[in-house]
Amino acid sequence: MRRKGRVTDRLLAVLLGALTTAAGAAVALWGLDAVPRWPSTLDLSQIDDAVVDTEWWPWAWAGIGVLLALLALTWLLRRARPVSRPPALSRASTDAGAVRVDLDSVAATVARRLEDMAPISAARGKGVDARGIFRVEVRAAIDEISDGPAIARAIERTQHELDESFGDGRAVCQLMVSAPSRWQALRRRGGTTPRVH
Amino acid sequence: MSSSLVPTARPSATRVVAFYALLGIALGVVAVRDLAVAQGWAAGKPWYESAIEGLDGLSASAAATAVGVVIGVIGVVALIGALLPARRTHDRTEATPGLWVSRPAIATLAEHAAERTPGVYEASAAVRRRRVMVRVADSEPETAQRVEDSVKRALDGLTDRRIVVRRREVKVP
């Protein structure tokens, strides 16, 4: 999820929360009869005659409802699917010419390499151009039979290879390891022999 | 490392907006149903008419206050959710730059390292803020030290948390 999306969600949530709180406070104050200017009994007969009994009201009500539902559905679908983004490209010029590198392809290769070297699986890589520094983000699941030093060695070696390819400090590898999902764990356990003490 | 991204979960603000989005969709369904009923395409009475009839003539009462308080509480919860920072999903490892590990991953490694230790019948692990708590079922008191060593080896370079082993003795027939 992008930073812009997070900020939008936060603003929307604050707005909706504030509106709901204000509505709740108004109803509670009316229930307590705390505001003398407000009538203690609701009289909606005028609204009934002037709005609800008209020909156009059902259409207007349906229009507002459908518009709200469409906005809500669009928002939900945008949050449900992964964010699509243009491929991150790195450009470099030398005397021999200009080079353009697709950072996502590099990240995918780094992910595969890490998977081969370290006790991890389901590695996915993403390349990000972070203000001139190429960041390779790799997300992976840790193997159940694994150890820290093996993962540390793999990432150190990967970082060394990136330094050799892009120059010292120009590319940074970030490996984020999580526990295997329930499905991954079940699939792996399915093929193993039960332990006997 | 300055160029590292701190991995976080979706902020709770997204859940708050999702809740209101579902309400919006429900409202749309009700509005279309009311239109169908009002135009005579379906039998029944529009719900907006029932709502207006129900509210008309309503007097200020304790019940209205209670409803207002409930709505207000929902609003306050939404506001708190909107302002809460996103939860961090992975911890940075001090020993290895660039390596971030989630707490469930540490627990998985600790649990399996404990389970593979000779003499252990059953093991589970939980990661707290400052320690990794490993619970084992075994038959010998010496197993606890072996489990601790085994878990330390497995987590070397991944976390600085203290390893605490709690054992439960089981009788072997």
Contacts between the chains, C-beta under 8 A, distances in Angstrom:
chain1	res1	chain2	res2	distance
A	1	B	10	6.1
A	1	B	14	7.5
A	6	B	11	5.7
A	6	B	13	7.4
A	6	B	14	7.6
A	6	B	86	7.3
A	9	B	11	6.5
A	9	B	13	4.5
A	9	B	14	4.7
A	9	B	16	7.9
A	9	B	17	5.2
A	10	B	11	6.6
A	10	B	13	4.4
A	10	B	82	5.7
A	10	B	83	7.7
A	12	B	13	7.5
A	12	B	17	4.9
A	12	B	20	7.9
A	13	B	13	3.9
A	13	B	14	7.9
A	13	B	16	4.0
A	13	B	17	5.3
A	13	B	78	6.2
A	13	B	79	7.8
A	13	B	81	6.3
A	13	B	82	3.3
A	14	B	13	7.8
A	14	B	79	6.6
A	14	B	82	4.5
A	14	B	83	7.2
A	16	B	16	6.9
A	16	B	17	7.0
A	16	B	20	4.9
A	16	B	78	6.1
A	17	B	16	6.7
A	17	B	75	5.3
A	17	B	76	7.3
A	17	B	77	7.8
A	17	B	78	3.3
A	17	B	79	3.6
A	17	B	80	8.0
A	17	B	81	7.3
A	17	B	82	5.3
A	18	B	75	7.1
A	18	B	79	6.4
A	19	B	75	7.4
A	20	B	71	6.2
A	20	B	72	7.6
A	20	B	74	5.7
A	20	B	75	3.2
A	20	B	78	5.9
A	21	B	72	5.5
A	21	B	75	3.1
A	21	B	76	5.7
A	21	B	78	7.8
A	21	B	79	6.3
A	22	B	75	7.3
A	23	B	71	5.7
A	23	B	72	8.0
A	23	B	75	7.2
A	24	B	68	5.1
A	24	B	69	6.7
A	24	B	70	7.2
A	24	B	71	3.3
A	24	B	72	2.8
A	24	B	73	7.1
A	24	B	74	7.1
A	24	B	75	5.4
A	25	B	68	6.9
A	25	B	72	5.4
A	26	B	68	7.1
A	27	B	64	6.2
A	27	B	65	7.7
A	27	B	67	5.9
A	27	B	68	3.2
A	27	B	71	6.1
A	27	B	72	7.9
A	28	B	64	7.8
A	28	B	65	5.1
A	28	B	68	3.0
A	28	B	69	5.3
A	28	B	72	6.1
A	29	B	68	7.3
A	30	B	60	5.7
A	30	B	64	6.4
A	30	B	68	7.2
A	31	B	60	5.3
A	31	B	61	6.1
A	31	B	62	6.8
A	31	B	63	7.4
A	31	B	64	3.3
A	31	B	65	3.3
A	31	B	66	7.5
A	31	B	67	7.3
A	31	B	68	5.5
A	32	B	60	7.1
A	32	B	65	5.4
A	33	B	60	4.5
A	40	B	59	5.9
A	40	B	60	4.6
A	41	B	57	6.3
A	41	B	58	7.0
A	41	B	59	4.8
A	41	B	60	7.6
A	42	B	55	5.6
A	42	B	56	6.2
A	42	B	57	6.5
A	42	B	58	4.7
A	42	B	59	7.8
A	43	B	56	7.0
A	43	B	57	7.4
A	44	B	52	5.4
A	44	B	55	5.9
A	44	B	56	4.1
A	45	B	56	6.4
A	47	B	52	6.8
A	48	B	52	5.6
A	48	B	56	7.0
A	52	B	48	6.5
A	52	B	49	6.6
A	52	B	52	5.8
A	58	B	34	6.2
A	58	B	35	4.8
A	58	B	38	3.8
A	58	B	39	6.7
A	58	B	46	6.9
A	59	B	35	6.7
A	61	B	31	5.2
A	61	B	34	6.2
A	61	B	35	7.0
A	61	B	48	6.2
A	62	B	31	4.7
A	62	B	32	5.6
A	62	B	34	6.8
A	62	B	35	3.8
A	63	B	31	8.0
A	64	B	31	6.7
A	65	B	27	5.2
A	65	B	28	4.3
A	65	B	29	7.7
A	65	B	30	6.6
A	65	B	31	2.4
A	65	B	32	6.5
A	66	B	28	5.2
A	66	B	31	6.6
A	66	B	32	6.5
A	67	B	28	7.9
A	68	B	24	4.3
A	68	B	27	5.7
A	68	B	28	5.7
A	69	B	24	5.8
A	69	B	25	4.7
A	69	B	27	6.8
A	69	B	28	2.5
A	69	B	29	7.0
A	69	B	31	7.9
A	70	B	28	7.4
A	71	B	24	6.7
A	72	B	20	7.5
A	72	B	21	3.7
A	72	B	22	7.2
A	72	B	23	7.9
A	72	B	24	3.5
A	72	B	25	5.0
A	72	B	28	7.6
A	73	B	21	7.6
A	73	B	25	6.1
A	75	B	17	6.8
A	75	B	21	5.3
A	76	B	18	6.6
A	76	B	21	5.2
A	76	B	22	7.9
A	76	B	25	8.0
A	79	B	14	6.4
A	79	B	18	7.1
A	128	B	5	7.6
A	130	B	3	4.8
A	130	B	5	8.0
A	131	B	3	7.9
A	133	B	3	4.6
A	135	B	3	5.5
A	135	B	4	7.5
A	135	B	5	7.1
A	137	B	5	6.7
A	141	B	105	8.0
A	142	B	101	7.6
A	142	B	105	4.5
A	142	B	108	6.3
A	142	B	109	6.5
A	144	B	108	5.9
A	144	B	109	7.7
A	144	B	112	4.7
A	145	B	112	6.0
A	145	B	116	7.5
A	146	B	109	5.9
A	146	B	112	7.9
A	146	B	154	7.3
A	147	B	109	7.3
A	147	B	113	7.8
A	147	B	153	6.5
A	147	B	154	4.8
A	147	B	155	8.0
A	147	B	156	7.0
A	148	B	109	7.4
A	148	B	154	6.4
A	148	B	155	5.3
A	148	B	156	4.7
A	148	B	157	4.1
A	148	B	158	3.8
A	148	B	159	7.9
A	149	B	156	5.3
A	149	B	157	5.4
A	151	B	96	7.7
A	151	B	99	6.6
A	151	B	157	7.4
A	151	B	158	7.2
A	152	B	93	7.7
A	152	B	95	6.7
A	152	B	96	4.2
A	152	B	99	6.4
A	152	B	157	4.1
A	152	B	158	7.7
A	155	B	96	6.0
A	155	B	98	5.6
A	155	B	99	5.3
A	156	B	96	6.9
A	159	B	97	7.7
A	159	B	98	6.3
A	172	B	1	6.2
A	172	B	3	5.1
A	172	B	4	7.0
A	172	B	98	6.5
A	173	B	98	5.1
A	174	B	1	7.8
A	174	B	4	5.3
A	174	B	5	6.7
A	174	B	98	5.1
A	174	B	100	6.8
A	175	B	98	6.2
A	175	B	99	5.3
A	175	B	100	6.9
A	176	B	7	5.2
A	176	B	89	7.8
A	176	B	90	5.1
A	176	B	100	4.5
A	176	B	101	7.9
A	176	B	102	7.6
A	177	B	90	7.6
A	177	B	99	7.5
A	177	B	100	7.2
A	177	B	101	5.2
A	177	B	102	6.9
A	177	B	105	5.2
A	178	B	89	7.5
A	178	B	90	7.3
A	178	B	102	4.4
A	178	B	104	6.7
A	178	B	105	5.4
A	179	B	102	6.3
A	179	B	104	3.6
A	179	B	105	4.5
A	179	B	107	7.0
A	179	B	108	4.5
A	180	B	108	7.0
A	195	B	115	7.5
A	197	B	118	7.7
A	197	B	119	7.7
A	197	B	121	6.6
